[in-house]
């Protein structure tokens, strides 16, 4: 729920995410988690993933 307050979007994302875990190596899972953390930090700072000009 950190990236959306829309339950339908969140549920669709959560199902997709859960299906992906078994297919990822430890390295790829670590990369994905790092990207998510970076994106979330940027969204919290800017209100969007895209930088403000």
mmCIF entry with sequence, helices, sheets and N, C-alpha, C, O atoms, coordinates in Angstrom:
data_MODEL
# 
_entry.id   MODEL 
# 
_entity.id                         1 
_entity.type                       polymer 
_entity.pdbx_number_of_molecules   1 
# 
_entity_poly.entity_id                      1 
_entity_poly.type                           'polypeptide(L)' 
_entity_poly.nstd_linkage                   no 
_entity_poly.nstd_monomer                   no 
_entity_poly.pdbx_seq_one_letter_code       
;(UNK)(UNK)(UNK)(UNK)(UNK)(UNK)(UNK)(UNK)(UNK)(UNK)(UNK)(UNK)(UNK)(UNK)(UNK)(UNK)
(UNK)(UNK)(UNK)(UNK)(UNK)(UNK)(UNK)(UNK)(UNK)(UNK)(UNK)(UNK)(UNK)(UNK)(UNK)(UNK)
(UNK)(UNK)(UNK)(UNK)(UNK)(UNK)(UNK)(UNK)(UNK)(UNK)(UNK)(UNK)(UNK)(UNK)(UNK)(UNK)
(UNK)(UNK)(UNK)(UNK)(UNK)
;
_entity_poly.pdbx_seq_one_letter_code_can   XXXXXXXXXXXXXXXXXXXXXXXXXXXXXXXXXXXXXXXXXXXXXXXXXXXXX 
_entity_poly.pdbx_strand_id                 A 
# 
loop_
_entity_poly_seq.entity_id 
_entity_poly_seq.num 
_entity_poly_seq.mon_id 
_entity_poly_seq.hetero 
1 1  UNK n 
1 2  UNK n 
1 3  UNK n 
1 4  UNK n 
1 5  UNK n 
1 6  UNK n 
1 7  UNK n 
1 8  UNK n 
1 9  UNK n 
1 10 UNK n 
1 11 UNK n 
1 12 UNK n 
1 13 UNK n 
1 14 UNK n 
1 15 UNK n 
1 16 UNK n 
1 17 UNK n 
1 18 UNK n 
1 19 UNK n 
1 20 UNK n 
1 21 UNK n 
1 22 UNK n 
1 23 UNK n 
1 24 UNK n 
1 25 UNK n 
1 26 UNK n 
1 27 UNK n 
1 28 UNK n 
1 29 UNK n 
1 30 UNK n 
1 31 UNK n 
1 32 UNK n 
1 33 UNK n 
1 34 UNK n 
1 35 UNK n 
1 36 UNK n 
1 37 UNK n 
1 38 UNK n 
1 39 UNK n 
1 40 UNK n 
1 41 UNK n 
1 42 UNK n 
1 43 UNK n 
1 44 UNK n 
1 45 UNK n 
1 46 UNK n 
1 47 UNK n 
1 48 UNK n 
1 49 UNK n 
1 50 UNK n 
1 51 UNK n 
1 52 UNK n 
1 53 UNK n 
# 
_struct_asym.id          A 
_struct_asym.entity_id   1 
# 
loop_
_struct_conf.conf_type_id 
_struct_conf.id 
_struct_conf.pdbx_PDB_helix_id 
_struct_conf.beg_label_comp_id 
_struct_conf.beg_label_asym_id 
_struct_conf.beg_label_seq_id 
_struct_conf.pdbx_beg_PDB_ins_code 
_struct_conf.end_label_comp_id 
_struct_conf.end_label_asym_id 
_struct_conf.end_label_seq_id 
_struct_conf.pdbx_end_PDB_ins_code 
_struct_conf.beg_auth_comp_id 
_struct_conf.beg_auth_asym_id 
_struct_conf.beg_auth_seq_id 
_struct_conf.end_auth_comp_id 
_struct_conf.end_auth_asym_id 
_struct_conf.end_auth_seq_id 
_struct_conf.pdbx_PDB_helix_class 
_struct_conf.details 
_struct_conf.pdbx_PDB_helix_length 
HELX_P HELX_P1 AA1 UNK A 7  ? UNK A 21 ? UNK A 7  UNK A 21 1 ? 15 
HELX_P HELX_P2 AA2 UNK A 26 ? UNK A 46 ? UNK A 26 UNK A 46 1 ? 21 
# 
_struct_conf_type.id          HELX_P 
_struct_conf_type.criteria    ? 
_struct_conf_type.reference   ? 
# 
loop_
_atom_site.group_PDB 
_atom_site.id 
_atom_site.type_symbol 
_atom_site.label_atom_id 
_atom_site.label_alt_id 
_atom_site.label_comp_id 
_atom_site.label_asym_id 
_atom_site.label_entity_id 
_atom_site.label_seq_id 
_atom_site.pdbx_PDB_ins_code 
_atom_site.Cartn_x 
_atom_site.Cartn_y 
_atom_site.Cartn_z 
_atom_site.occupancy 
_atom_site.B_iso_or_equiv 
_atom_site.pdbx_formal_charge 
_atom_site.auth_seq_id 
_atom_site.auth_comp_id 
_atom_site.auth_asym_id 
_atom_site.auth_atom_id 
_atom_site.pdbx_PDB_model_num 
ATOM 1   N N  . UNK A 1 1  ? 0.820  -1.194  0.000   1.00 0.00 ? 1  UNK A N  1 
ATOM 2   C CA . UNK A 1 1  ? 0.000  0.000   0.000   1.00 0.00 ? 1  UNK A CA 1 
ATOM 3   C C  . UNK A 1 1  ? 0.864  1.258   0.000   1.00 0.00 ? 1  UNK A C  1 
ATOM 4   O O  . UNK A 1 1  ? 0.344  2.371   0.066   1.00 0.00 ? 1  UNK A O  1 
ATOM 5   N N  . UNK A 1 2  ? 2.178  1.082   -0.073  1.00 0.00 ? 2  UNK A N  1 
ATOM 6   C CA . UNK A 1 2  ? 3.042  2.257   -0.067  1.00 0.00 ? 2  UNK A CA 1 
ATOM 7   C C  . UNK A 1 2  ? 3.006  3.015   -1.388  1.00 0.00 ? 2  UNK A C  1 
ATOM 8   O O  . UNK A 1 2  ? 3.272  4.216   -1.422  1.00 0.00 ? 2  UNK A O  1 
ATOM 9   N N  . UNK A 1 3  ? 2.678  2.320   -2.477  1.00 0.00 ? 3  UNK A N  1 
ATOM 10  C CA . UNK A 1 3  ? 2.715  3.001   -3.771  1.00 0.00 ? 3  UNK A CA 1 
ATOM 11  C C  . UNK A 1 3  ? 1.342  3.360   -4.304  1.00 0.00 ? 3  UNK A C  1 
ATOM 12  O O  . UNK A 1 3  ? 1.247  4.083   -5.296  1.00 0.00 ? 3  UNK A O  1 
ATOM 13  N N  . UNK A 1 4  ? 0.283  2.885   -3.687  1.00 0.00 ? 4  UNK A N  1 
ATOM 14  C CA . UNK A 1 4  ? -1.064 3.248   -4.125  1.00 0.00 ? 4  UNK A CA 1 
ATOM 15  C C  . UNK A 1 4  ? -2.061 3.040   -2.995  1.00 0.00 ? 4  UNK A C  1 
ATOM 16  O O  . UNK A 1 4  ? -1.885 2.168   -2.145  1.00 0.00 ? 4  UNK A O  1 
ATOM 17  N N  . UNK A 1 5  ? -3.100 3.848   -2.999  1.00 0.00 ? 5  UNK A N  1 
ATOM 18  C CA . UNK A 1 5  ? -4.185 3.670   -2.048  1.00 0.00 ? 5  UNK A CA 1 
ATOM 19  C C  . UNK A 1 5  ? -5.359 2.937   -2.695  1.00 0.00 ? 5  UNK A C  1 
ATOM 20  O O  . UNK A 1 5  ? -6.362 2.666   -2.035  1.00 0.00 ? 5  UNK A O  1 
ATOM 21  N N  . UNK A 1 6  ? -5.237 2.618   -3.977  1.00 0.00 ? 6  UNK A N  1 
ATOM 22  C CA . UNK A 1 6  ? -6.277 1.925   -4.717  1.00 0.00 ? 6  UNK A CA 1 
ATOM 23  C C  . UNK A 1 6  ? -6.169 0.429   -4.453  1.00 0.00 ? 6  UNK A C  1 
ATOM 24  O O  . UNK A 1 6  ? -5.169 -0.189  -4.820  1.00 0.00 ? 6  UNK A O  1 
ATOM 25  N N  . UNK A 1 7  ? -7.172 -0.159  -3.830  1.00 0.00 ? 7  UNK A N  1 
ATOM 26  C CA . UNK A 1 7  ? -7.123 -1.573  -3.467  1.00 0.00 ? 7  UNK A CA 1 
ATOM 27  C C  . UNK A 1 7  ? -6.988 -2.496  -4.672  1.00 0.00 ? 7  UNK A C  1 
ATOM 28  O O  . UNK A 1 7  ? -6.271 -3.495  -4.606  1.00 0.00 ? 7  UNK A O  1 
ATOM 29  N N  . UNK A 1 8  ? -7.665 -2.176  -5.772  1.00 0.00 ? 8  UNK A N  1 
ATOM 30  C CA . UNK A 1 8  ? -7.575 -3.021  -6.964  1.00 0.00 ? 8  UNK A CA 1 
ATOM 31  C C  . UNK A 1 8  ? -6.164 -3.040  -7.534  1.00 0.00 ? 8  UNK A C  1 
ATOM 32  O O  . UNK A 1 8  ? -5.640 -4.099  -7.881  1.00 0.00 ? 8  UNK A O  1 
ATOM 33  N N  . UNK A 1 9  ? -5.554 -1.868  -7.630  1.00 0.00 ? 9  UNK A N  1 
ATOM 34  C CA . UNK A 1 9  ? -4.181 -1.776  -8.140  1.00 0.00 ? 9  UNK A CA 1 
ATOM 35  C C  . UNK A 1 9  ? -3.230 -2.507  -7.194  1.00 0.00 ? 9  UNK A C  1 
ATOM 36  O O  . UNK A 1 9  ? -2.365 -3.264  -7.634  1.00 0.00 ? 9  UNK A O  1 
ATOM 37  N N  . UNK A 1 10 ? -3.398 -2.277  -5.906  1.00 0.00 ? 10 UNK A N  1 
ATOM 38  C CA . UNK A 1 10 ? -2.532 -2.935  -4.924  1.00 0.00 ? 10 UNK A CA 1 
ATOM 39  C C  . UNK A 1 10 ? -2.662 -4.451  -5.001  1.00 0.00 ? 10 UNK A C  1 
ATOM 40  O O  . UNK A 1 10 ? -1.650 -5.152  -4.996  1.00 0.00 ? 10 UNK A O  1 
ATOM 41  N N  . UNK A 1 11 ? -3.875 -4.969  -5.070  1.00 0.00 ? 11 UNK A N  1 
ATOM 42  C CA . UNK A 1 11 ? -4.084 -6.419  -5.123  1.00 0.00 ? 11 UNK A CA 1 
ATOM 43  C C  . UNK A 1 11 ? -3.487 -7.022  -6.386  1.00 0.00 ? 11 UNK A C  1 
ATOM 44  O O  . UNK A 1 11 ? -2.891 -8.098  -6.343  1.00 0.00 ? 11 UNK A O  1 
ATOM 45  N N  . UNK A 1 12 ? -3.646 -6.336  -7.503  1.00 0.00 ? 12 UNK A N  1 
ATOM 46  C CA . UNK A 1 12 ? -3.064 -6.824  -8.758  1.00 0.00 ? 12 UNK A CA 1 
ATOM 47  C C  . UNK A 1 12 ? -1.535 -6.855  -8.653  1.00 0.00 ? 12 UNK A C  1 
ATOM 48  O O  . UNK A 1 12 ? -0.903 -7.822  -9.076  1.00 0.00 ? 12 UNK A O  1 
ATOM 49  N N  . UNK A 1 13 ? -0.944 -5.796  -8.088  1.00 0.00 ? 13 UNK A N  1 
ATOM 50  C CA . UNK A 1 13 ? 0.500  -5.740  -7.904  1.00 0.00 ? 13 UNK A CA 1 
ATOM 51  C C  . UNK A 1 13 ? 0.966  -6.839  -6.942  1.00 0.00 ? 13 UNK A C  1 
ATOM 52  O O  . UNK A 1 13 ? 1.966  -7.506  -7.209  1.00 0.00 ? 13 UNK A O  1 
ATOM 53  N N  . UNK A 1 14 ? 0.267  -7.028  -5.849  1.00 0.00 ? 14 UNK A N  1 
ATOM 54  C CA . UNK A 1 14 ? 0.653  -8.021  -4.841  1.00 0.00 ? 14 UNK A CA 1 
ATOM 55  C C  . UNK A 1 14 ? 0.624  -9.432  -5.441  1.00 0.00 ? 14 UNK A C  1 
ATOM 56  O O  . UNK A 1 14 ? 1.521  -10.234 -5.182  1.00 0.00 ? 14 UNK A O  1 
ATOM 57  N N  . UNK A 1 15 ? -0.400 -9.735  -6.238  1.00 0.00 ? 15 UNK A N  1 
ATOM 58  C CA . UNK A 1 15 ? -0.462 -11.058 -6.883  1.00 0.00 ? 15 UNK A CA 1 
ATOM 59  C C  . UNK A 1 15 ? 0.700  -11.240 -7.837  1.00 0.00 ? 15 UNK A C  1 
ATOM 60  O O  . UNK A 1 15 ? 1.326  -12.299 -7.856  1.00 0.00 ? 15 UNK A O  1 
ATOM 61  N N  . UNK A 1 16 ? 0.999  -10.215 -8.635  1.00 0.00 ? 16 UNK A N  1 
ATOM 62  C CA . UNK A 1 16 ? 2.128  -10.279 -9.561  1.00 0.00 ? 16 UNK A CA 1 
ATOM 63  C C  . UNK A 1 16 ? 3.433  -10.484 -8.809  1.00 0.00 ? 16 UNK A C  1 
ATOM 64  O O  . UNK A 1 16 ? 4.251  -11.324 -9.183  1.00 0.00 ? 16 UNK A O  1 
ATOM 65  N N  . UNK A 1 17 ? 3.620  -9.715  -7.753  1.00 0.00 ? 17 UNK A N  1 
ATOM 66  C CA . UNK A 1 17 ? 4.843  -9.799  -6.956  1.00 0.00 ? 17 UNK A CA 1 
ATOM 67  C C  . UNK A 1 17 ? 5.021  -11.198 -6.357  1.00 0.00 ? 17 UNK A C  1 
ATOM 68  O O  . UNK A 1 17 ? 6.119  -11.752 -6.396  1.00 0.00 ? 17 UNK A O  1 
ATOM 69  N N  . UNK A 1 18 ? 3.968  -11.759 -5.815  1.00 0.00 ? 18 UNK A N  1 
ATOM 70  C CA . UNK A 1 18 ? 4.051  -13.084 -5.192  1.00 0.00 ? 18 UNK A CA 1 
ATOM 71  C C  . UNK A 1 18 ? 4.365  -14.178 -6.211  1.00 0.00 ? 18 UNK A C  1 
ATOM 72  O O  . UNK A 1 18 ? 5.037  -15.156 -5.882  1.00 0.00 ? 18 UNK A O  1 
ATOM 73  N N  . UNK A 1 19 ? 3.885  -14.020 -7.446  1.00 0.00 ? 19 UNK A N  1 
ATOM 74  C CA . UNK A 1 19 ? 4.197  -15.007 -8.484  1.00 0.00 ? 19 UNK A CA 1 
ATOM 75  C C  . UNK A 1 19 ? 5.647  -14.908 -8.926  1.00 0.00 ? 19 UNK A C  1 
ATOM 76  O O  . UNK A 1 19 ? 6.208  -15.890 -9.412  1.00 0.00 ? 19 UNK A O  1 
ATOM 77  N N  . UNK A 1 20 ? 6.263  -13.751 -8.768  1.00 0.00 ? 20 UNK A N  1 
ATOM 78  C CA . UNK A 1 20 ? 7.631  -13.544 -9.239  1.00 0.00 ? 20 UNK A CA 1 
ATOM 79  C C  . UNK A 1 20 ? 8.689  -14.079 -8.282  1.00 0.00 ? 20 UNK A C  1 
ATOM 80  O O  . UNK A 1 20 ? 9.757  -14.506 -8.721  1.00 0.00 ? 20 UNK A O  1 
ATOM 81  N N  . UNK A 1 21 ? 8.411  -14.064 -6.994  1.00 0.00 ? 21 UNK A N  1 
ATOM 82  C CA . UNK A 1 21 ? 9.420  -14.469 -6.009  1.00 0.00 ? 21 UNK A CA 1 
ATOM 83  C C  . UNK A 1 21 ? 10.059 -15.823 -6.319  1.00 0.00 ? 21 UNK A C  1 
ATOM 84  O O  . UNK A 1 21 ? 11.286 -15.916 -6.290  1.00 0.00 ? 21 UNK A O  1 
ATOM 85  N N  . UNK A 1 22 ? 9.305  -16.860 -6.609  1.00 0.00 ? 22 UNK A N  1 
ATOM 86  C CA . UNK A 1 22 ? 9.931  -18.156 -6.859  1.00 0.00 ? 22 UNK A CA 1 
ATOM 87  C C  . UNK A 1 22 ? 10.792 -18.199 -8.127  1.00 0.00 ? 22 UNK A C  1 
ATOM 88  O O  . UNK A 1 22 ? 11.629 -19.090 -8.272  1.00 0.00 ? 22 UNK A O  1 
ATOM 89  N N  . UNK A 1 23 ? 10.597 -17.254 -9.035  1.00 0.00 ? 23 UNK A N  1 
ATOM 90  C CA . UNK A 1 23 ? 11.330 -17.291 -10.299 1.00 0.00 ? 23 UNK A CA 1 
ATOM 91  C C  . UNK A 1 23 ? 12.635 -16.501 -10.243 1.00 0.00 ? 23 UNK A C  1 
ATOM 92  O O  . UNK A 1 23 ? 13.447 -16.591 -11.164 1.00 0.00 ? 23 UNK A O  1 
ATOM 93  N N  . UNK A 1 24 ? 12.847 -15.735 -9.185  1.00 0.00 ? 24 UNK A N  1 
ATOM 94  C CA . UNK A 1 24 ? 14.031 -14.877 -9.104  1.00 0.00 ? 24 UNK A CA 1 
ATOM 95  C C  . UNK A 1 24 ? 15.159 -15.529 -8.312  1.00 0.00 ? 24 UNK A C  1 
ATOM 96  O O  . UNK A 1 24 ? 14.936 -16.184 -7.294  1.00 0.00 ? 24 UNK A O  1 
ATOM 97  N N  . UNK A 1 25 ? 16.375 -15.328 -8.811  1.00 0.00 ? 25 UNK A N  1 
ATOM 98  C CA . UNK A 1 25 ? 17.543 -15.762 -8.047  1.00 0.00 ? 25 UNK A CA 1 
ATOM 99  C C  . UNK A 1 25 ? 17.714 -14.800 -6.877  1.00 0.00 ? 25 UNK A C  1 
ATOM 100 O O  . UNK A 1 25 ? 17.096 -13.735 -6.853  1.00 0.00 ? 25 UNK A O  1 
ATOM 101 N N  . UNK A 1 26 ? 18.542 -15.165 -5.916  1.00 0.00 ? 26 UNK A N  1 
ATOM 102 C CA . UNK A 1 26 ? 18.801 -14.281 -4.770  1.00 0.00 ? 26 UNK A CA 1 
ATOM 103 C C  . UNK A 1 26 ? 19.359 -12.938 -5.227  1.00 0.00 ? 26 UNK A C  1 
ATOM 104 O O  . UNK A 1 26 ? 19.008 -11.892 -4.681  1.00 0.00 ? 26 UNK A O  1 
ATOM 105 N N  . UNK A 1 27 ? 20.233 -12.975 -6.233  1.00 0.00 ? 27 UNK A N  1 
ATOM 106 C CA . UNK A 1 27 ? 20.839 -11.743 -6.750  1.00 0.00 ? 27 UNK A CA 1 
ATOM 107 C C  . UNK A 1 27 ? 19.781 -10.836 -7.387  1.00 0.00 ? 27 UNK A C  1 
ATOM 108 O O  . UNK A 1 27 ? 19.748 -9.633  -7.125  1.00 0.00 ? 27 UNK A O  1 
ATOM 109 N N  . UNK A 1 28 ? 18.931 -11.411 -8.211  1.00 0.00 ? 28 UNK A N  1 
ATOM 110 C CA . UNK A 1 28 ? 17.896 -10.614 -8.878  1.00 0.00 ? 28 UNK A CA 1 
ATOM 111 C C  . UNK A 1 28 ? 16.867 -10.094 -7.874  1.00 0.00 ? 28 UNK A C  1 
ATOM 112 O O  . UNK A 1 28 ? 16.369 -8.979  -8.027  1.00 0.00 ? 28 UNK A O  1 
ATOM 113 N N  . UNK A 1 29 ? 16.549 -10.872 -6.866  1.00 0.00 ? 29 UNK A N  1 
ATOM 114 C CA . UNK A 1 29 ? 15.627 -10.420 -5.831  1.00 0.00 ? 29 UNK A CA 1 
ATOM 115 C C  . UNK A 1 29 ? 16.222 -9.248  -5.058  1.00 0.00 ? 29 UNK A C  1 
ATOM 116 O O  . UNK A 1 29 ? 15.518 -8.294  -4.726  1.00 0.00 ? 29 UNK A O  1 
ATOM 117 N N  . UNK A 1 30 ? 17.504 -9.321  -4.776  1.00 0.00 ? 30 UNK A N  1 
ATOM 118 C CA . UNK A 1 30 ? 18.185 -8.235  -4.078  1.00 0.00 ? 30 UNK A CA 1 
ATOM 119 C C  . UNK A 1 30 ? 18.181 -6.963  -4.924  1.00 0.00 ? 30 UNK A C  1 
ATOM 120 O O  . UNK A 1 30 ? 17.937 -5.872  -4.407  1.00 0.00 ? 30 UNK A O  1 
ATOM 121 N N  . UNK A 1 31 ? 18.450 -7.100  -6.215  1.00 0.00 ? 31 UNK A N  1 
ATOM 122 C CA . UNK A 1 31 ? 18.425 -5.949  -7.128  1.00 0.00 ? 31 UNK A CA 1 
ATOM 123 C C  . UNK A 1 31 ? 17.029 -5.339  -7.168  1.00 0.00 ? 31 UNK A C  1 
ATOM 124 O O  . UNK A 1 31 ? 16.877 -4.120  -7.094  1.00 0.00 ? 31 UNK A O  1 
ATOM 125 N N  . UNK A 1 32 ? 16.011 -6.189  -7.285  1.00 0.00 ? 32 UNK A N  1 
ATOM 126 C CA . UNK A 1 32 ? 14.622 -5.703  -7.337  1.00 0.00 ? 32 UNK A CA 1 
ATOM 127 C C  . UNK A 1 32 ? 14.254 -4.964  -6.056  1.00 0.00 ? 32 UNK A C  1 
ATOM 128 O O  . UNK A 1 32 ? 13.622 -3.909  -6.112  1.00 0.00 ? 32 UNK A O  1 
ATOM 129 N N  . UNK A 1 33 ? 14.639 -5.500  -4.915  1.00 0.00 ? 33 UNK A N  1 
ATOM 130 C CA . UNK A 1 33 ? 14.339 -4.841  -3.635  1.00 0.00 ? 33 UNK A CA 1 
ATOM 131 C C  . UNK A 1 33 ? 15.049 -3.502  -3.522  1.00 0.00 ? 33 UNK A C  1 
ATOM 132 O O  . UNK A 1 33 ? 14.479 -2.538  -3.012  1.00 0.00 ? 33 UNK A O  1 
ATOM 133 N N  . UNK A 1 34 ? 16.299 -3.435  -3.997  1.00 0.00 ? 34 UNK A N  1 
ATOM 134 C CA . UNK A 1 34 ? 17.038 -2.171  -3.961  1.00 0.00 ? 34 UNK A CA 1 
ATOM 135 C C  . UNK A 1 34 ? 16.387 -1.129  -4.859  1.00 0.00 ? 34 UNK A C  1 
ATOM 136 O O  . UNK A 1 34 ? 16.264 0.033   -4.473  1.00 0.00 ? 34 UNK A O  1 
ATOM 137 N N  . UNK A 1 35 ? 15.966 -1.540  -6.062  1.00 0.00 ? 35 UNK A N  1 
ATOM 138 C CA . UNK A 1 35 ? 15.285 -0.610  -6.965  1.00 0.00 ? 35 UNK A CA 1 
ATOM 139 C C  . UNK A 1 35 ? 13.992 -0.094  -6.347  1.00 0.00 ? 35 UNK A C  1 
ATOM 140 O O  . UNK A 1 35 ? 13.700 1.101   -6.401  1.00 0.00 ? 35 UNK A O  1 
ATOM 141 N N  . UNK A 1 36 ? 13.220 -1.005  -5.759  1.00 0.00 ? 36 UNK A N  1 
ATOM 142 C CA . UNK A 1 36 ? 11.969 -0.599  -5.129  1.00 0.00 ? 36 UNK A CA 1 
ATOM 143 C C  . UNK A 1 36 ? 12.232 0.420   -4.026  1.00 0.00 ? 36 UNK A C  1 
ATOM 144 O O  . UNK A 1 36 ? 11.534 1.430   -3.930  1.00 0.00 ? 36 UNK A O  1 
ATOM 145 N N  . UNK A 1 37 ? 13.233 0.159   -3.201  1.00 0.00 ? 37 UNK A N  1 
ATOM 146 C CA . UNK A 1 37 ? 13.556 1.086   -2.112  1.00 0.00 ? 37 UNK A CA 1 
ATOM 147 C C  . UNK A 1 37 ? 13.964 2.454   -2.651  1.00 0.00 ? 37 UNK A C  1 
ATOM 148 O O  . UNK A 1 37 ? 13.567 3.480   -2.098  1.00 0.00 ? 37 UNK A O  1 
ATOM 149 N N  . UNK A 1 38 ? 14.755 2.477   -3.725  1.00 0.00 ? 38 UNK A N  1 
ATOM 150 C CA . UNK A 1 38 ? 15.177 3.743   -4.328  1.00 0.00 ? 38 UNK A CA 1 
ATOM 151 C C  . UNK A 1 38 ? 13.986 4.493   -4.906  1.00 0.00 ? 38 UNK A C  1 
ATOM 152 O O  . UNK A 1 38 ? 13.860 5.703   -4.717  1.00 0.00 ? 38 UNK A O  1 
ATOM 153 N N  . UNK A 1 39 ? 13.112 3.780   -5.608  1.00 0.00 ? 39 UNK A N  1 
ATOM 154 C CA . UNK A 1 39 ? 11.929 4.405   -6.198  1.00 0.00 ? 39 UNK A CA 1 
ATOM 155 C C  . UNK A 1 39 ? 11.013 4.953   -5.114  1.00 0.00 ? 39 UNK A C  1 
ATOM 156 O O  . UNK A 1 39 ? 10.507 6.070   -5.229  1.00 0.00 ? 39 UNK A O  1 
ATOM 157 N N  . UNK A 1 40 ? 10.800 4.174   -4.070  1.00 0.00 ? 40 UNK A N  1 
ATOM 158 C CA . UNK A 1 40 ? 9.913  4.605   -2.996  1.00 0.00 ? 40 UNK A CA 1 
ATOM 159 C C  . UNK A 1 40 ? 10.459 5.858   -2.310  1.00 0.00 ? 40 UNK A C  1 
ATOM 160 O O  . UNK A 1 40 ? 9.696  6.772   -1.997  1.00 0.00 ? 40 UNK A O  1 
ATOM 161 N N  . UNK A 1 41 ? 11.759 5.907   -2.077  1.00 0.00 ? 41 UNK A N  1 
ATOM 162 C CA . UNK A 1 41 ? 12.376 7.085   -1.472  1.00 0.00 ? 41 UNK A CA 1 
ATOM 163 C C  . UNK A 1 41 ? 12.179 8.304   -2.365  1.00 0.00 ? 41 UNK A C  1 
ATOM 164 O O  . UNK A 1 41 ? 11.840 9.384   -1.880  1.00 0.00 ? 41 UNK A O  1 
ATOM 165 N N  . UNK A 1 42 ? 12.389 8.134   -3.667  1.00 0.00 ? 42 UNK A N  1 
ATOM 166 C CA . UNK A 1 42 ? 12.225 9.248   -4.600  1.00 0.00 ? 42 UNK A CA 1 
ATOM 167 C C  . UNK A 1 42 ? 10.769 9.705   -4.648  1.00 0.00 ? 42 UNK A C  1 
ATOM 168 O O  . UNK A 1 42 ? 10.504 10.906  -4.702  1.00 0.00 ? 42 UNK A O  1 
ATOM 169 N N  . UNK A 1 43 ? 9.832  8.775   -4.631  1.00 0.00 ? 43 UNK A N  1 
ATOM 170 C CA . UNK A 1 43 ? 8.408  9.127   -4.632  1.00 0.00 ? 43 UNK A CA 1 
ATOM 171 C C  . UNK A 1 43 ? 8.054  9.903   -3.372  1.00 0.00 ? 43 UNK A C  1 
ATOM 172 O O  . UNK A 1 43 ? 7.324  10.893  -3.430  1.00 0.00 ? 43 UNK A O  1 
ATOM 173 N N  . UNK A 1 44 ? 8.571  9.454   -2.233  1.00 0.00 ? 44 UNK A N  1 
ATOM 174 C CA . UNK A 1 44 ? 8.276  10.148  -0.973  1.00 0.00 ? 44 UNK A CA 1 
ATOM 175 C C  . UNK A 1 44 ? 8.882  11.547  -0.949  1.00 0.00 ? 44 UNK A C  1 
ATOM 176 O O  . UNK A 1 44 ? 8.283  12.469  -0.397  1.00 0.00 ? 44 UNK A O  1 
ATOM 177 N N  . UNK A 1 45 ? 10.063 11.716  -1.542  1.00 0.00 ? 45 UNK A N  1 
ATOM 178 C CA . UNK A 1 45 ? 10.719 13.018  -1.548  1.00 0.00 ? 45 UNK A CA 1 
ATOM 179 C C  . UNK A 1 45 ? 10.082 13.988  -2.540  1.00 0.00 ? 45 UNK A C  1 
ATOM 180 O O  . UNK A 1 45 ? 9.916  15.168  -2.231  1.00 0.00 ? 45 UNK A O  1 
ATOM 181 N N  . UNK A 1 46 ? 9.725  13.500  -3.730  1.00 0.00 ? 46 UNK A N  1 
ATOM 182 C CA . UNK A 1 46 ? 9.245  14.363  -4.803  1.00 0.00 ? 46 UNK A CA 1 
ATOM 183 C C  . UNK A 1 46 ? 7.742  14.312  -5.036  1.00 0.00 ? 46 UNK A C  1 
ATOM 184 O O  . UNK A 1 46 ? 7.191  15.160  -5.738  1.00 0.00 ? 46 UNK A O  1 
ATOM 185 N N  . UNK A 1 47 ? 7.080  13.325  -4.452  1.00 0.00 ? 47 UNK A N  1 
ATOM 186 C CA . UNK A 1 47 ? 5.660  13.135  -4.729  1.00 0.00 ? 47 UNK A CA 1 
ATOM 187 C C  . UNK A 1 47 ? 5.434  12.401  -6.028  1.00 0.00 ? 47 UNK A C  1 
ATOM 188 O O  . UNK A 1 47 ? 4.290  12.166  -6.417  1.00 0.00 ? 47 UNK A O  1 
ATOM 189 N N  . UNK A 1 48 ? 6.510  12.033  -6.708  1.00 0.00 ? 48 UNK A N  1 
ATOM 190 C CA . UNK A 1 48 ? 6.446  11.327  -7.983  1.00 0.00 ? 48 UNK A CA 1 
ATOM 191 C C  . UNK A 1 48 ? 7.762  10.612  -8.210  1.00 0.00 ? 48 UNK A C  1 
ATOM 192 O O  . UNK A 1 48 ? 8.769  10.949  -7.587  1.00 0.00 ? 48 UNK A O  1 
ATOM 193 N N  . UNK A 1 49 ? 7.764  9.632   -9.095  1.00 0.00 ? 49 UNK A N  1 
ATOM 194 C CA . UNK A 1 49 ? 9.018  8.939   -9.439  1.00 0.00 ? 49 UNK A CA 1 
ATOM 195 C C  . UNK A 1 49 ? 9.911  9.837   -10.286 1.00 0.00 ? 49 UNK A C  1 
ATOM 196 O O  . UNK A 1 49 ? 11.128 9.660   -10.330 1.00 0.00 ? 49 UNK A O  1 
ATOM 197 N N  . UNK A 1 50 ? 9.291  10.799  -10.955 1.00 0.00 ? 50 UNK A N  1 
ATOM 198 C CA . UNK A 1 50 ? 10.039 11.667  -11.863 1.00 0.00 ? 50 UNK A CA 1 
ATOM 199 C C  . UNK A 1 50 ? 10.551 12.896  -11.114 1.00 0.00 ? 50 UNK A C  1 
ATOM 200 O O  . UNK A 1 50 ? 9.816  13.494  -10.328 1.00 0.00 ? 50 UNK A O  1 
ATOM 201 N N  . UNK A 1 51 ? 11.799 13.274  -11.351 1.00 0.00 ? 51 UNK A N  1 
ATOM 202 C CA . UNK A 1 51 ? 12.356 14.431  -10.638 1.00 0.00 ? 51 UNK A CA 1 
ATOM 203 C C  . UNK A 1 51 ? 11.630 15.717  -11.008 1.00 0.00 ? 51 UNK A C  1 
ATOM 204 O O  . UNK A 1 51 ? 11.168 15.893  -12.135 1.00 0.00 ? 51 UNK A O  1 
ATOM 205 N N  . UNK A 1 52 ? 11.545 16.601  -10.037 1.00 0.00 ? 52 UNK A N  1 
ATOM 206 C CA . UNK A 1 52 ? 10.956 17.917  -10.294 1.00 0.00 ? 52 UNK A CA 1 
ATOM 207 C C  . UNK A 1 52 ? 12.029 18.816  -10.899 1.00 0.00 ? 52 UNK A C  1 
ATOM 208 O O  . UNK A 1 52 ? 13.193 18.779  -10.501 1.00 0.00 ? 52 UNK A O  1 
ATOM 209 N N  . UNK A 1 53 ? 11.617 19.612  -11.854 1.00 0.00 ? 53 UNK A N  1 
ATOM 210 C CA . UNK A 1 53 ? 12.573 20.542  -12.490 1.00 0.00 ? 53 UNK A CA 1 
ATOM 211 C C  . UNK A 1 53 ? 12.444 21.911  -11.911 1.00 0.00 ? 53 UNK A C  1 
ATOM 212 O O  . UNK A 1 53 ? 13.162 22.824  -12.318 1.00 0.00 ? 53 UNK A O  1 
# 
